[in-house]
Amino acid sequence: MAVLNGDAPKITLYTNHGCPYAHRAHIVVKELGLQYDEVIIDLAKPREPWYLEVNPRGLVPSINFNGEIITESAIVSQFLADAYPSHLLPPSDSVDNALKRARINFFTDTWTTKAGSFWFKIALEDSEEEKEKLTQELIGVVNKEIEPLLKDAAPFFGGSSKLTFAEAIVAPFILRLYAFAKHGLLPKSVTDGLDRLPNFSKWAAEVIKHDSVTYIWDEEKTLEGSKKKFASLKAQAKKA
């Protein structure tokens, strides 16, 4: 792996292990083998002034990379993958590589814009009937939009034997879909339906057990934090 300026970078990752967006950056740095210092940001409390100077939006992840601040999960992940071309994302130095990048970007965009918000909507819904309606919509969207894009997964996107940038961006949400359905935060019909999709189910099974996806994953703590967050959001919605 190439190293910028001939030296190992100094990276500080501002993160929270329960946040799926911050999780993206962890997958990337793990796959790239980059060393980093970690600062945990408590998302349950108002951000401290010093962190708002790092990231005025108060979100995670942010990184300090050799003195440069970079924010927003997809941008942080993209920057690192571009700075250190690898199996995650090849450099844009040929038409073939540009095509691979385009297909990966289309996959992540499709997940984000078509399917990515369903898990949150389902978790916030009180009506079991509405939960099931949204669940079937999610399964239909994944079947139509995502399933065909995984036809050549082997086991990862685009026929790769190694994790790609497609998985780095999407994996935190796939992991949560399966964990939340297993523990009742989402209906079990979510994963029952997804598991009937042959391409998606085989791919997802590999994604959610990969070391780079699970190394910061604390299922019990994430479930506990998510339950509290969903309960708080529901209470706020009722007051509005």
Sine and cosine of phi, psi and omega as CSV:
sin_phi,cos_phi,sin_psi,cos_psi,sin_omega,cos_omega
0.00,0.00,0.73,-0.68,0.02,-1.00
-0.94,0.35,0.52,-0.85,0.04,-1.00
-0.87,-0.49,0.80,-0.60,-0.03,-1.00
-0.86,0.51,0.72,-0.69,0.06,-1.00
0.86,0.51,0.27,0.96,0.04,-1.00
0.98,0.22,0.00,1.00,-0.04,-1.00
-0.83,-0.55,0.49,-0.87,0.11,-0.99
-0.91,0.41,0.70,-0.72,-0.03,-1.00
-0.95,0.30,0.45,-0.89,0.15,-0.99
-0.99,-0.14,0.92,-0.40,-0.09,-1.00
-0.87,-0.50,0.80,-0.60,0.20,-0.98
-0.92,-0.39,0.85,-0.53,-0.01,-1.00
-0.97,-0.25,0.90,-0.44,0.08,-1.00
-1.00,-0.02,0.86,-0.50,-0.25,-0.97
-0.48,-0.88,0.08,-1.00,0.19,-0.98
-0.54,-0.84,0.82,-0.57,-0.14,-0.99
-0.94,0.35,-0.23,0.97,0.04,-1.00
-1.00,-0.01,-0.11,0.99,-0.08,-1.00
-1.00,-0.03,0.84,-0.55,-0.01,-1.00
-0.91,0.41,-0.46,0.89,0.00,-1.00
-0.96,0.29,-0.69,0.73,0.08,-1.00
-0.89,0.45,-0.53,0.85,0.00,-1.00
-0.83,0.55,-0.56,0.83,0.02,-1.00
-0.83,0.56,-0.74,0.67,-0.04,-1.00
-0.90,0.44,-0.60,0.80,0.03,-1.00
-0.89,0.45,-0.66,0.75,0.02,-1.00
-0.88,0.47,-0.68,0.73,-0.04,-1.00
-0.91,0.41,-0.75,0.66,-0.04,-1.00
-0.91,0.42,-0.55,0.84,0.04,-1.00
-0.91,0.41,-0.73,0.68,-0.01,-1.00
-0.91,0.42,-0.56,0.83,0.00,-1.00
-0.99,0.13,-0.19,0.98,0.00,-1.00
0.95,0.32,0.47,0.88,-0.02,-1.00
-1.00,0.09,0.67,-0.74,0.09,-1.00
-0.99,0.11,0.57,-0.82,-0.02,-1.00
-0.42,-0.91,0.44,-0.90,0.19,-0.98
-1.00,-0.06,0.51,-0.86,-0.10,-1.00
-0.85,-0.53,0.72,-0.69,0.11,-0.99
-0.83,-0.55,0.88,-0.47,-0.02,-1.00
-0.99,0.10,0.79,-0.61,0.04,-1.00
-0.97,-0.23,0.83,-0.56,0.01,-1.00
-0.98,0.19,0.95,-0.31,-0.06,-1.00
-0.98,0.18,-0.14,0.99,0.00,-1.00
-1.00,0.08,-0.10,0.99,-0.03,-1.00
-0.85,-0.53,0.37,-0.93,0.12,-0.99
-0.84,0.54,0.62,-0.79,-0.04,-1.00
-0.92,0.38,0.63,-0.77,0.04,-1.00
-0.95,0.30,0.49,-0.87,-0.05,-1.00
-0.81,0.59,-0.59,0.81,-0.03,-1.00
-0.90,0.44,-0.57,0.82,-0.01,-1.00
-0.97,0.23,-0.51,0.86,0.07,-1.00
-0.92,0.39,-0.35,0.94,0.13,-0.99
-0.97,0.24,-0.52,0.85,0.08,-1.00
-0.95,0.32,-0.78,0.63,-0.01,-1.00
-0.67,-0.74,0.98,-0.20,-0.05,-1.00
-0.85,0.53,-0.38,0.93,0.04,-1.00
-0.98,0.21,-0.30,0.95,0.04,-1.00
0.97,0.24,0.20,0.98,-0.07,-1.00
-1.00,-0.06,0.24,-0.97,0.16,-0.99
-0.84,-0.54,0.48,-0.88,0.07,1.00
-1.00,0.04,0.33,-0.94,0.28,-0.96
-0.74,-0.68,0.45,-0.89,0.13,-0.99
-0.75,-0.66,0.55,-0.84,0.24,-0.97
-0.97,-0.24,0.93,-0.36,-0.06,-1.00
-0.92,-0.40,0.97,-0.23,-0.04,-1.00
0.79,0.62,0.61,0.79,0.05,-1.00
1.00,-0.05,-0.13,0.99,0.03,-1.00
-0.99,-0.17,0.76,-0.65,0.01,-1.00
-1.00,-0.02,0.76,-0.65,0.05,-1.00
-0.78,-0.63,0.71,-0.70,-0.06,-1.00
-0.78,-0.62,0.19,-0.98,-0.01,-1.00
0.98,0.21,0.79,-0.61,-0.21,-0.98
-0.86,0.52,-0.73,0.68,-0.03,-1.00
-0.92,0.39,-0.58,0.82,-0.02,-1.00
-0.95,0.30,-0.69,0.73,0.07,-1.00
-0.85,0.53,-0.74,0.67,-0.03,-1.00
-0.90,0.43,-0.68,0.73,0.00,-1.00
-0.90,0.44,-0.67,0.74,0.01,-1.00
-0.86,0.52,-0.74,0.67,-0.03,-1.00
-0.90,0.43,-0.67,0.74,0.01,-1.00
-0.92,0.39,-0.54,0.84,0.06,-1.00
-0.96,0.27,-0.61,0.79,-0.03,-1.00
-0.93,0.37,-0.51,0.86,-0.04,-1.00
-0.78,-0.63,0.97,0.24,-0.01,-1.00
-0.81,0.58,0.66,-0.75,-0.10,-1.00
-0.34,-0.94,-0.26,-0.96,0.10,-0.99
-0.89,0.47,-0.38,0.92,0.03,-1.00
-0.90,0.43,-0.76,0.65,-0.10,-0.99
-0.42,-0.91,0.89,-0.46,-0.04,-1.00
-0.96,0.27,0.33,-0.94,0.05,-1.00
-0.94,0.34,0.39,-0.92,0.04,-1.00
-1.00,0.08,0.90,0.44,-0.07,-1.00
-0.91,-0.40,0.12,0.99,0.04,-1.00
-0.37,-0.93,0.30,-0.95,0.05,-1.00
-0.89,0.46,-0.66,0.75,0.00,-1.00
-0.87,0.49,-0.70,0.72,0.00,-1.00
-0.93,0.36,-0.62,0.78,0.05,-1.00
-0.88,0.47,-0.59,0.81,0.04,-1.00
-0.92,0.38,-0.66,0.75,0.06,-1.00
-0.87,0.50,-0.69,0.73,0.01,-1.00
-0.90,0.44,-0.66,0.75,0.00,-1.00
-0.89,0.45,-0.66,0.75,0.00,-1.00
-0.93,0.37,-0.62,0.78,0.07,-1.00
-0.90,0.44,-0.71,0.71,0.00,-1.00
-0.90,0.44,-0.60,0.80,0.04,-1.00
-0.91,0.41,-0.65,0.76,0.02,-1.00
-0.88,0.47,-0.76,0.65,-0.04,-1.00
-0.92,0.40,-0.61,0.79,0.05,-1.00
-0.91,0.41,-0.65,0.76,0.01,-1.00
-0.89,0.45,-0.71,0.71,0.04,-1.00
-0.87,0.49,-0.74,0.67,-0.09,-1.00
-0.90,0.43,-0.69,0.72,-0.12,-0.99
-1.00,0.04,-0.44,0.90,-0.09,-1.00
-0.97,-0.23,-0.63,0.78,-0.15,-0.99
-0.87,-0.50,-0.38,0.93,-0.24,-0.97
-0.89,0.46,-0.45,0.89,-0.09,-1.00
-1.00,-0.01,-0.14,0.99,-0.12,-0.99
-0.90,0.45,-0.66,0.75,-0.08,-1.00
-0.86,0.50,-0.62,0.78,-0.02,-1.00
-0.94,0.35,-0.68,0.73,0.01,-1.00
-0.89,0.46,-0.67,0.74,0.00,-1.00
-0.90,0.44,-0.70,0.72,-0.04,-1.00
-0.89,0.45,-0.51,0.86,-0.04,-1.00
-1.00,0.05,-0.16,0.99,-0.05,-1.00
-0.99,0.14,0.73,-0.68,0.02,-1.00
-1.00,0.07,-0.61,0.79,-0.07,-1.00
-0.95,0.31,0.82,-0.58,0.04,-1.00
-0.89,0.45,-0.57,0.82,0.03,-1.00
-0.90,0.44,-0.68,0.73,0.02,-1.00
-0.94,0.35,-0.60,0.80,0.06,-1.00
-0.85,0.53,-0.72,0.70,-0.04,-1.00
-0.93,0.37,-0.59,0.81,0.04,-1.00
-0.89,0.47,-0.73,0.69,0.02,-1.00
-0.91,0.41,-0.59,0.81,0.03,-1.00
-0.87,0.49,-0.72,0.70,0.00,-1.00
-0.92,0.39,-0.55,0.84,0.08,-1.00
-0.90,0.44,-0.69,0.72,0.03,-1.00
-0.86,0.51,-0.75,0.66,-0.03,-1.00
-0.88,0.48,-0.65,0.76,0.02,-1.00
-0.90,0.44,-0.66,0.75,0.01,-1.00
-0.92,0.40,-0.71,0.70,0.00,-1.00
-0.89,0.45,-0.64,0.77,0.03,-1.00
-0.89,0.45,-0.67,0.75,-0.05,-1.00
-0.98,0.22,-0.70,0.71,-0.20,-0.98
-0.99,-0.14,-0.59,0.81,-0.13,-0.99
-0.99,-0.16,-0.68,0.73,-0.06,-1.00
-0.78,0.62,-0.72,0.69,-0.01,-1.00
-0.91,0.41,-0.47,0.88,-0.03,-1.00
-0.97,0.26,-0.19,0.98,-0.02,-1.00
-0.95,-0.30,0.24,0.97,-0.08,-1.00
-0.89,0.46,-0.47,0.88,-0.02,-1.00
-0.94,-0.35,0.30,0.96,0.04,-1.00
-0.87,0.49,0.72,-0.69,-0.09,-1.00
-0.49,-0.87,0.91,0.42,-0.06,1.00
-1.00,-0.01,-0.08,1.00,-0.07,-1.00
-0.98,-0.21,0.05,-1.00,-0.19,-0.98
-0.83,0.56,0.65,-0.76,0.11,-0.99
0.94,0.34,0.35,0.94,0.00,-1.00
0.99,0.11,0.19,0.98,-0.03,-1.00
-0.97,0.22,0.64,-0.77,0.10,-0.99
-1.00,0.08,-0.17,0.98,0.02,-1.00
-0.88,-0.47,0.37,-0.93,0.05,-1.00
-0.83,0.56,0.62,-0.79,0.04,-1.00
-0.89,-0.45,0.05,-1.00,0.04,-1.00
-0.89,0.46,-0.47,0.88,0.06,-1.00
-0.85,0.52,-0.73,0.69,0.02,-1.00
-0.93,0.35,-0.62,0.79,-0.03,-1.00
-0.85,0.52,-0.61,0.79,-0.03,-1.00
-0.98,0.17,-0.57,0.82,-0.14,-0.99
-0.99,-0.15,-0.46,0.89,-0.13,-0.99
-0.81,0.59,-0.65,0.76,-0.02,-1.00
-0.85,0.53,-0.49,0.87,-0.02,-1.00
-0.99,0.11,-0.57,0.82,0.09,-1.00
-0.89,0.45,-0.69,0.73,0.03,-1.00
-0.85,0.52,-0.69,0.73,-0.01,-1.00
-0.94,0.33,-0.60,0.80,0.07,-1.00
-0.82,0.57,-0.75,0.67,-0.06,-1.00
-0.95,0.31,-0.65,0.76,0.00,-1.00
-0.93,0.37,-0.68,0.73,-0.03,-1.00
-0.92,0.38,-0.61,0.79,0.04,-1.00
-0.93,0.37,-0.59,0.81,0.00,-1.00
-0.91,0.41,-0.55,0.83,-0.11,-0.99
-0.95,-0.30,0.15,0.99,0.15,-0.99
1.00,-0.02,0.00,1.00,0.09,-1.00
-0.95,0.32,-0.46,0.89,0.13,-0.99
-0.83,-0.56,0.42,-0.91,0.05,-1.00
-0.89,0.46,0.58,-0.81,0.04,-1.00
-0.89,0.45,-0.38,0.92,0.01,-1.00
-0.90,0.44,-0.32,0.95,0.08,-1.00
-0.87,0.49,-0.84,0.55,-0.05,-1.00
-0.98,0.20,-0.46,0.89,0.10,-0.99
-0.86,0.51,-0.68,0.73,0.00,-1.00
-0.94,0.33,-0.69,0.73,0.00,-1.00
-0.91,0.43,-0.55,0.83,-0.02,-1.00
-0.95,0.30,-0.18,0.98,0.09,-1.00
-1.00,0.08,-0.10,0.99,0.04,-1.00
-1.00,-0.06,0.94,-0.35,-0.19,-0.98
-0.88,0.48,-0.71,0.70,-0.02,-1.00
-0.93,0.37,-0.74,0.67,-0.05,-1.00
-0.89,0.45,-0.72,0.70,-0.11,-0.99
-0.91,0.42,-0.65,0.76,0.03,-1.00
-0.91,0.41,-0.69,0.73,0.01,-1.00
-0.90,0.44,-0.75,0.66,-0.05,-1.00
-0.87,0.49,-0.62,0.78,-0.01,-1.00
-0.88,0.48,-0.59,0.81,0.04,-1.00
-0.97,0.25,-0.63,0.77,-0.05,-1.00
-0.88,0.47,-0.74,0.67,-0.16,-0.99
-0.97,0.23,-0.10,0.99,0.06,-1.00
-0.94,-0.34,0.02,1.00,-0.06,-1.00
-0.95,0.33,0.65,-0.76,-0.07,-1.00
-0.83,0.55,-0.64,0.77,-0.04,-1.00
-0.94,0.34,-0.38,0.93,0.03,-1.00
-1.00,0.09,-0.54,0.84,-0.15,-0.99
-0.98,-0.20,-0.13,0.99,-0.20,-0.98
-0.93,0.38,-0.42,0.91,0.11,-0.99
-0.97,-0.24,0.02,1.00,-0.15,-0.99
-0.97,0.24,0.87,-0.49,0.11,-0.99
-0.89,-0.46,0.99,-0.11,-0.15,-0.99
-0.88,0.48,-0.72,0.69,-0.04,-1.00
-0.89,0.46,-0.72,0.70,-0.01,-1.00
-0.92,0.38,-0.62,0.78,0.02,-1.00
-0.92,0.40,-0.66,0.75,0.04,-1.00
-0.89,0.46,-0.70,0.71,0.00,-1.00
-0.88,0.48,-0.73,0.69,0.00,-1.00
-0.91,0.41,-0.61,0.79,-0.01,-1.00
-0.93,0.36,-0.64,0.77,0.05,-1.00
-0.86,0.51,-0.69,0.72,0.00,-1.00
-0.91,0.42,-0.66,0.75,-0.02,-1.00
-0.91,0.41,-0.72,0.70,0.00,-1.00
-0.89,0.45,-0.65,0.76,0.02,-1.00
-0.90,0.45,-0.66,0.75,0.01,-1.00
-0.91,0.42,-0.69,0.72,0.00,-1.00
-0.91,0.41,-0.61,0.80,0.05,-1.00
-0.91,0.42,-0.67,0.74,0.01,-1.00
-0.91,0.42,-0.66,0.75,0.04,-1.00
-0.90,0.44,-0.62,0.79,0.01,-1.00
-0.90,0.43,-0.60,0.80,0.00,-1.00
-0.94,0.33,-0.50,0.86,0.02,-1.00
-0.97,0.25,-0.45,0.89,-0.08,-1.00
-0.93,0.37,0.00,0.00,0.00,0.00
